[in-house]
């Protein structure tokens, strides 16, 4: 019996596809449980007492600036 067969046999006994599948399955279940407990992200959550509305103001500000730049660009191009 050569040492190559012993090494490959040990590897096959230690790491099999079922071990890998169970490991991946456990990790995916852990991630899905974490996401369920955290819920999903909202831009403005009225039920949260710490919510100060800064995210909605930031999005509004970015959209406003894009609108202003688009309007000025159209005015410059056509005017």
N, C-alpha and C positions, 0 to 999 in steps of 0.2 A: 504494500500500500504506500503510495507516495504522499508527500506532505501537501501536494496541490489538492488532492482529493479531500484530505482532512480539512483543509482551509475552506474549500468551497462548500463542503458539507456543513461546517459550522456556520458559515455565512447563510446558507439556505435554511438552517434550523433557527437561527436567530431572527433573521429578517425575511418575512414572507409577505406576500401580497395582502393577506388578511390582516397582518399587523399594521401595515401601512394604511390600509383602508379604515381600520378601526381608529387609528391615530387621527387621520384626516377627518373622519366623522365626528370624533369627540371635539376637535377644534372648531368645526363648523357649528356644532350644537352650542358650544360655549359662546361663540360670536353672536349667534342668533338669540341666545338668552340675554346677552348683554344689551343687544339692540332693543329687545322687547321691554326690558326693564327701564331703559332710558327714554323710550318713546322716539319720536322723530323731531327734527328741528323745525321750529317755526320762526318766521321772520319777526312776528310780533305776537307775544303770548300774554293776553290780558290776565290770565289766571296766576301768572308768576308775580309775586310781590316785588321781586328785584328788577323787574322789567322797567327800563327807563326810556325805551323807544329809540335808542341810538342806532340800532341796525336799520330800522325803517327810514330814519332820517338820512342815513348814509346812502341807502339805495335811492331814495328820492333825490338826493343831491347829485348823485352820479347821473341819473336819468335826466335831471334838469340841465346839467352841464352839457350832456350829449345833445339835447334838444336845442340849446342855445348855440352851440358850435355848428350844428347842422343848419339852423336858421341863418346864422351869419355867413356861413359858407355858400348857401343858396343865394343870399342877397348879394354877396360879392361876385358870384359867378354870373348871375343874371342881371345885375344892376349896373 
